[in-house]
Amino acid sequence: MSDNHTVADEIALWMFNELKNAGILYQAAAVEHITACYGEQYIYVNDNGHASIDKEVKKAFKKLHGGKAAWDRDAFFWGWTSAIRT
């Protein structure tokens, strides 16, 4: 791995692989995994009172999926958009 690799990148890669394998990634499951494996410093409580994932992690995750995953605000998960081609 490069010197520029960060824990945020590692978490984002885990999230991407979960999404790739399952086709969906629930925020609650991601928060639980991140807290257990990386610590609470990568989680914060957002303005709506929900546990959320660190902005740097989400930025790295977005780079990995390249806009091909979408956030469902109502159900709190990421899923592939119709832009995905098999």
N, C-alpha and C positions, 0 to 999 in steps of 0.2 A: 504494500500500500504506500501511497505517496505521503510526503511529510504534511500535506495539506489535509489529510484524513482527520476527521474529528469524530467525537462521539455522536454528534448530531447527524453526521453522514452515515454512521453505522446504524443508528436507529432508523433513519430514513430508508436505508437499504433493507432493513428487516421489514419495515412497513410495506415497501414496494414488493418484496418477495411474498409477503402474506397476501397482498392484493392480487398479485400475479397467480398464485396458487389457488386461492379461494374465489377470486372474482369479486370479492367484497371485503372491506375491512371496517369493522365497527370501531368507533372511537373508544368506547368503554373497554373493549378487549385490548386495544393499543395502549390506552392509559394504564391498564392493569399490568401489561407486559413491561412497558417502559419503567414504571415505578418499581416493579420487582427486580428487573435486571439492570437498570441504570440509575435509579434513584429519583426522588421527587423533584430534584432541581430541573428536570426536563418537563415538568407538568406545572400548570398554573390554573387558577380559577378565573374564568373569563367574566365579562360584565353581566352575563346571564346566570352566573352562579354554577356553571358547569366546569368540570375538570377538562382542561384543554392541553394540547401538546405545544411545547415550546416553538416559537415562531421560526427559529433557525432550523429546527427539525422539519417543520412543514415546508420551509423554503427549499431545503435539500430534497425532500420527498417530491415536491412539484417538479424540480429539475429532472428527477428520475423518470417520472411518468409523462413528462413533456406535455401536460395539458390533456392527456388522454384519460384521466380519471376525474370524476366530478364528486363534489361534496353534496350529500343530501342533508339539508338543514333540518328537515323534519324528523328523519330517522337516525341522524347522527352516524352516517357511514360514508365511506368512499366507495365508488363503484366505477367500472369502466364506462366510458361514453361510447356512443355509436361510432366514434372515430377509430376505434380499434378494428384492425383487420386481422383475420386469422390466416 
